[in-house]
Amino acid sequence: MADFKLDIGDKKTKRTFKFELKSPDADQLFGKKIGETFRGELINLTGFEFQITGGSDRSGFPMRKDVDGVGRRKLLLGESVGYHVPKKHKGRLAKRSIRGNTISAETAQVNAVIIKYGSEDLNAKFPPKVKEVKAEAVAAPAV
């Protein structure tokens, strides 16, 4: 029994839709790997199909497609998933902890993209959030 966040990327509208997935629906994704697909009925989006593109565990360590399993491992990495080299240290390698490519109970977030669209409008189901502006920021500057 685990709960995690599902972030769905839409290439057409260039938006990300966030969805909280709770047990027992979340349990249906256990054992799936990065690159596999799942149907939208899991989150009440009939006709949609999604592909898993990545994720992270509860501590924030990213999942990597080329590491099999559910555990965490330390790898010597250059510029790639899980490690970004600062500009002044180009070519540097570093040992970083990353998570395997399989979804498990330790997974906190799963990233996915839409590969097959259904008839439902996602913008209506997930309306964009309007940011509130504080009253102090709107006030005229002091002279």
C-alpha positions, -999 to 999 in steps of 0.1 A, spaced: 0 0 0 16 32 -12 6 66 -25 25 86 -50 22 116 -73 16 111 -110 28 139 -133 14 136 -168 30 157 -196 10 168 -226 30 177 -257 1 193 -275 -7 219 -248 27 219 -232 12 215 -198 18 191 -169 -12 176 -151 -6 165 -115 -26 137 -100 -25 121 -66 -26 83 -69 -37 63 -39 -40 26 -31 -53 3 -46 -50 22 -79 -13 30 -72 -6 -7 -66 -15 -15 -102 16 3 -113 40 -17 -91 65 -37 -112 62 -15 -143 94 -1 -157 104 31 -174 92 29 -210 62 7 -204 26 19 -210 -5 19 -189 -42 27 -197 -60 59 -185 -88 40 -168 -65 38 -138 -71 75 -132 -106 78 -147 -94 90 -181 -111 66 -206 -94 62 -239 -60 77 -228 -28 58 -228 4 69 -210 41 60 -211 62 60 -180 93 83 -185 108 85 -151 103 93 -115 119 96 -81 118 80 -47 108 94 -13 143 109 -7 144 126 -42 168 103 -59 158 100 -96 149 68 -114 172 57 -143 162 36 -173 194 17 -176 195 4 -140 174 -27 -134 155 -33 -102 139 -13 -75 169 -6 -52 192 24 -49 227 22 -63 258 44 -65 272 50 -100 300 70 -114 282 95 -136 291 122 -161 265 146 -175 233 125 -176 202 117 -157 208 121 -120 239 144 -123 244 178 -140 280 190 -141 286 227 -133 300 247 -163 333 254 -147 339 216 -142 331 203 -177 340 166 -181 339 159 -144 327 125 -131 310 120 -97 296 92 -77 258 97 -73 230 76 -58 202 68 -82 171 46 -81 164 16 -104 139 16 -133 110 -3 -116 81 13 -97 79 1 -61 65 11 -27 95 35 -23 85 55 -53 71 89 -45 66 104 -80 60 89 -114 64 109 -146 45 100 -177 36 114 -211 4 109 -232 8 87 -262 -28 81 -270 -55 108 -265 -91 101 -254 -122 121 -260 -121 139 -226 -107 174 -223 -79 175 -198 -80 213 -194 -115 210 -181 -107 181 -157 -75 197 -144 -81 235 -146 -49 257 -143 -43 272 -109 -43 309 -106 -15 324 -86 -25 349 -59 -7 382 -58 0 396 -24 -13 430 -15 21 442 -5 35 435 -40 8 455 -57 12 486 -35 30 516 -50 67 520 -42 78 544 -15 94 576 -26 
